[in-house]
Structure formats: structure tokens, C-alpha cells
Amino acid sequence: MRTTARLALAGVAALAATALFASPALASPPQQSAAPVFVQTDALSGNSVVALDRAADGSLHTAGTYATGGLGGALTGSVVDHLASQGSLTYDRGLLYAVNAGSNTVTVFAVRGDHLIRRQVVASGGNFPVSVTAHGNLVYVLNARSGGVVQGYVRAGDFLIRIPAWNRSLGLNAAQTPEFTSTPGQVAFTPSGSQLVVTTKGNGSSIDVFAVNRFGGLSAQPVKNVEPGAVPFAVTFDAGRHLVVAEAGTNAVGTFTVNANGTLTPIAQLATAQAATCWIAGTGSTFYASNAGSASLTGARDPGDGSLAAIGNTATDPGTVDGSVTSDGHFLYVQTGANGIVDGFRINANGSLTPVGSVTVPGAVGGEGIAAL
């Protein structure tokens, strides 16, 4: 990574000249919440991140609202899920990354408890950014429109330096409709950081895997793992580093081994018996798929070998979309986009969920992006 580090240092001067600083709008004074939850509104008139304090019982209380300096966006045909993606708000080692789909930018916030400090607004390297992933000092952004583009960056302190050579087109059909099911859904590093995974949803129904070289760049083309009819939407990983996928076409959760050559080997599949199974969040051994069409969460246990055992379904408010599990594994928070509500649940020892309350986030109807610390 020495070359990567030199690239980062070389770009610091230019970065300092272009970084956008701003004071948070409508923000409360800095707090000392050790485990806040951050939610993105994706409002078309001006995107914001809302900070929510988490009490010991899991209940949430609004702490402040922070403008990203960019605009939210909405894919044609979307209702409860304007970005139709997972990972649009990503936390990594003291920084929070928020996509501004309507202005083709990404905002970098420094996190201080439940207080956010806007450090930078940087170009996304494509059209309509919807997902961000980070590993070490590498960050990649997925742009959903114009056939799909991923763009890579180097993290230098609290800032990102865009590397033009780390831009790759997915080559999807940009004219395919409906747009919200035909744009790519998520970008994610594998746990080792040696591969980058992209889901294409209904546009090819494939899981694309790029190789990441020792400098942080990507292979010229990805390995395309086509799953006819599955519509792979969102991903995460189990404790054994197997890929766990929410499959919207079959309304199921699937697990795969990611091979060194970029191919995937199926392990197991669990049907949710629900509608629009699109998002998935987990603890490494217990996973919860969001079913937007059924207003429910489906639980699945995976001990790390890729096998899947059903836990059951739990009701939510309407329009179940993006979710996030707290770092201690004790609570799950999920956005329900029909009314802009965040539902909270305690994760019990057997994986079942107990509601701990809900909070309405102003301006967040249809919004996506949640990060629970």
C-alpha cells in the first residue's frame, strides 16, 4: 500500500482547496452518547442526517439534524425506497459517509458521539450514488444510473481523495425499466478487502465480483455470477466470511462462498414467504431480511458455515427497508419508508425480536440509509 499512501499524500494539497466545510444545520450542541443511530432523510430539497440517541432500553430520541450539503434523489417507480439500495449511509472508524444521489456527491462527516462535523463534499465519480463501502484506507462508491459505475478513493485523515484510475463501469442496460428495480443495489468489500462485490438487482440478476489489487485498484472487468430470477439486492457476511444475500426475485436469503477467482458457490437458501425481500442486516450469526411488501422482518440463523435456520417473522411499520444492528449486537433498527419511521428491536438470545419503540424522522418518507453504532 506504499503507492496508495503516496497518492494520498500527493492529493492532500488539492483536497484542502476543494473540501467543503460547513456548520451543521439545526444541530444540537455536542453530546456524549456512546452509541447513537444515524438516519439519512434523502430529502429531494436537501439531504440531511438525523442523529438519534439510544437509551439503555433501546429507545431512540432525536439529538440533532445535520445537512449534508447535497440533494437527495428518487429513482423512477420507487415509493418507500427512493434509492433502492443498501449502504447509502456508512460508518467506518470515526467517519460517516452519506450519498447525495440528487447532486452526484458524497458527504464525509466526522463523528463525535452523536455530533457530526461536516468535513467534505466530494464528487461521486458517476451518476446517482447509492452505496458506499470502506476497508482500511480504501473507499468505493456505487453510482446507480448510466449503466452503473464504481469509483474508488483513498482516505487521508478525515478526507477522501478520488483516484480517477479507480473508476469502473458495470455496463448495465441504462434504459431498462422500471428504474428502481433495474439499477445496481449495493457495493461491498469482502471481509479480507481483496474483492469488491456489486449486486445488479433485475439488470442481469447477477452478483459482480471485482478483484482488488495491492494498490487498491480494481480488475478491468468483474466476474459476473448470474442468478436467473433471483434479483440479488443487498449483501452482508457471516462469521465464516460467507456472502449472505437478500434476493428480491425469489423472496429468499441465500449464502455463498466467494472463491478466490471471483466465482460464487451456493451453500443454502431460505425462503421468507414474504414480499419484496430486499435488505439484510446481521450480527455475523443472526440475520434479518427486510420485506418491504409485507411490512416485516425475517430472521435467519447462520452459525458461520453458511447454513440457514429460520427464526421467524416480525411485524414492522409499513415499507420495511434498510436496517442496521448495533455494534454490541443487542439491538436492530430498521427504516420503514412509508411514513419515515425507524422501528427498534431488542435482539434476544434465541434471535427473536422484541420491539423497543419507534421514532418518526421528519422529511424521511422514502428515505434510506441507517447506521447504528
Secondary structure by P-SEA (a helix, b strand, c coil): caaaaaaaaaaaaaaaacbbbbccccccccccccbbbbbbcccccbbbbbbbbbcccbbbbbcbbbbccbbbbbccccccccccccccccccccbbbbbcccccbbbbbbbcccbbbbcccccccccccccccccccbbbbbbccccbbbbbbbbcccbbbbccccccccccccccccccccccccccccccccbbbbbbcccccbbbbbbbccccccccccccccccccccccccccccbbbbbbcccccbbbbbbbccccbbbbcccccccccccccccccccbbbbbbccccbbbbbbbccccbbbbcbbbbcccccccccccccccbbbbbbcccbbbbbbbbccccbbbbcccccccccccbbbbbcc
